[in-house]
Amino acid sequence: MIRKLCAVALVAVVSGCGDGQPFSDLQTTDTTTDPATDPGTTDTTGIGGDGTPTATAQPPGTAAPTPDASIFRYEESNDLGGGFVQDVSYNATDDTFSVDNLAFDGFNTYTRDGLVGTLSSPGNPTVYAVYEGAQTVADSLTGNPIDQFDYRAIYGVSANTTVVNGVTLPRSRFAIVRTGSYVDYGFGGFVYERNGSVVMPSTGQAIYMGDYAGIRVFQNASGIEYVTAEMEIAIDFNDFNAGDAVRGRISNREFFEEDGTAIGIGTGANQLPDAPVTFAVGPNSTTVNGEIAGELASYTLDDAGAETIYETGTYYGIIGGPNADEVVGIVVLESADPRTDGVNAQETGGFVLYRDPPT
């Protein structure tokens, strides 16, 4: 499926989904780190051991999550430069995106990218809008231009809305901010949230489908790339008893240069592998609050035809809606870039997927 990357696409569509409020305004009062895991049950009879395997920890954010209220999460600070973005907001009036706590990104206000305005595919109800930081700012005394770092933000917004404290908000949304201006991955971060509550099923299964969009940055190389894909997540609400099973797949990935030029898929010198990403399935992948987390990976074939790991990483998400209708989340993958020796790639992607896509 070929996706067209459009320049400055349909401001009205994004404006209809944004509300101008920072994600951080929607947190609970205390935003200290809490793994928010569901330990399940521990059986100390029969076979010896330490009980149920622990779940992948949720990122920091809402300290006391419940299924009855909104949940906000942000990337944990790490030695790779992540976790510096915790406060973002969208301004529907002029279609701008504000990001706090990043140096040399202008005056924190990002405008719609002039070359790649959206990563949404035709017909996908989720808006994946792309914004860029200012290229230069003026010295406040002399007016001399000061070059800024090359920052990009993806703002993903659900097509569904809900009312929280009298305010109509997107049911779920995420933002990713990364830069290609550092030799390392650079400073940035991600945030994601569910607005309102969720009613988690206790039986049956569900499948969520839609698109995925992300930014790729590098260690030992500069520059930014974009990625789009199809994605699905399935959840078995019957089992495992300790945290329902989550299965997922990111497929048909397409990669683009910063100006929207397609990157070849294959095994050539300047191509990237056609490698679907799959979730690792196991217990403790969900919580009673509707959060999901776990590991994922992609695989390629070596010269002998044997399957080998290409990318590894983690997914995080939150289920929302009265019928567990949708799921929002983030994927972070790392790999050795097959095009250049000594260069590593970090892909941060976001998604809003639906059981029954709105029309």
Secondary structure as UniProt FT lines:
FT   HELIX           11..17
FT   HELIX           23..26
FT   TURN            67..68
FT   STRAND          71..74
FT   TURN            79..80
FT   STRAND          88..91
FT   TURN            92..95
FT   STRAND          96..99
FT   TURN            103..104
FT   TURN            106..107
FT   STRAND          109..112
FT   TURN            122..123
FT   STRAND          127..132
FT   STRAND          136..138
FT   TURN            140..142
FT   STRAND          145..147
FT   STRAND          151..157
FT   STRAND          161..164
FT   TURN            165..166
FT   STRAND          167..170
FT   STRAND          172..179
FT   STRAND          189..194
FT   STRAND          205..219
FT   STRAND          225..236
FT   STRAND          245..257
FT   TURN            258..259
FT   STRAND          262..263
FT   TURN            269..270
FT   STRAND          277..279
FT   TURN            288..289
FT   STRAND          291..301
FT   TURN            303..304
FT   STRAND          307..321
FT   TURN            322..324
FT   STRAND          326..336
FT   TURN            338..339
FT   TURN            341..342
FT   STRAND          344..354
//
